[in-house]
Amino acid sequence: MLNENIKKIRQSKSLSQEELAIKLNVVRQTVSKWERGLSVPDSEMLVSISDILDTPISTLLGETISENSQKDLKVISEKLEVITLELARQKAMRHKIGIFAVSTYNTDYILVKEENLERALSVLASEGYTVI
C-alpha cells in the first residue's frame, strides 16, 4: 500500500523518481525500491516524503480519505462553535468579565463584552439574534 501511494502521489505532483530523490537527498534507486515494495522508508524519511508531497503520513500509509459532505461540514462547524464559545467563557471567567457569543453555521461570531449577563443578552436581542 505504501509503495503504491508514494508512486501515485509522486506522479500526481508531476515529479519524477529522480526529482523526488533529489529533494529527499537519496538516490533514484532508493525511491524506485520504495515504489516497488522492495524496501520501506524509515520514520524520519516518511516525514520528509510527507512534507515534500504535501500529503499526510496517514494517507501515505493507506488511510482512505472520503469527501466531506455538506452535512459533515455543518456538524464540524457546530462543534467548533461550541468549543470556541467555551474557551471564550473560560477566558472571561479568568478576567471576571462576561463574553457571550452567538453564531450559526456560515456566519461570523458576535462577541459582546459585558459584565452583566442580562445586559449582554439585551444587546444581542436588540441586534436581532435569538437569545436562548
N, C-alpha and C positions, 0 to 999 in steps of 0.2 A: 504494500500500500504506500509506504513512504517513498519507495523508489519511483512509483508511478506518479505520485503527487509532485515530487521535485521536478520530474521531467515535464509534466503537463503545465505546471505553474511557470516554470522557466520559459517554456515555449510561448505561453500566453503573454509573457512580458517581452517577447521577441529577443530573448537572449540566447546566444549560442552556448554550448558547453564551455568553450574557451573563454567567453566573456564572463560567465559566472565564475569560472575557476580563477580568473584574474582578480575579480572583486573579492573572492574568498582567500586569495593568496595560497592557492593549491594548484596542482597541475590538472590539465583537462582530463587525464585518465582517472583521476580521483572522482570527478563529477560523473564520468561515464560508469564507473564501478557502482556509485550510489544509485544511478538511474537503472542499472541492470540488476540491482539487488545483490551484487557480489560483496558489498560492504555497506556499512552504515556510518553516517557522520556521528562524532561524539556530541555530547550535550552542548558544549561551547560552540561547536561548528553549527549545530542545529539552530542555535540562537542567531548566529550570523546569517545563515541561509534565510531564516525567517525575516530578519531585518532587510536584507538585500531584495528579497522577493516581495516584501511588504505584505506578508501573509502570516497569520497567527500560527504558532507551532502546532496547536491543536488541529488546524486544517492540514498542515503538512503530514501529521500523524494519522490523518484519516477521519477526523470528525466531520460529520455531514452537516453542512450549513444549509438550513432551509430559509426560504424567503419569509420575512416577517409580513404577516397580513396587517391590514389597517387595524383590525381588532386587537392584535397583539401589541401594536404600537400604542394604541389607546390605553391598554392595561398598563404597559410600562410607564407611559406618561403619567397616569394617575398615581402609580406607586411613587414615582419621583416627586410628584407634588406633595404627597403625604410626608415623605422624608424631608423635603425642603421646609415644609411648614413646621415639622417637629424640631428641626435644627434651629430654625428662627426662634421658636418658642424657648428652647433651651438657652439660647444666647440671650434672649430678652430676660429670662429669669436671672441670669448672672448679672445683668446690668440693671435689674429692677425697673424695667420699662416694659410696656406691652407692645408686642409686634404681632399684628394679625394679618394673615394673608388670605386672599381669595383667588382661586384660579380654576379655570376649566380647561379642558383639552384644547390645545392650539391657541391659547391666549397667554398674554403676559401676566406676571404676578402683580398684584396690587398690594403694596405694603403700607400699613398705616402705623405710625409710631405714636402711641398714646399711652399714658399711664393709667387711664381709666378704660376698662373694657367696654362699658356702656357707650362711652364717647366714640370709641373706635368703631363699634357696631353701627352707631348712628351715622358716622361718616361714610361707611360702606353702603348703608341703606340709602343714604341721600345721593350716592353715585349710581344707584340703580341696581346694586348687587343684591341677590337674595341672601339673607342672613339666616343661618340655621343655628 
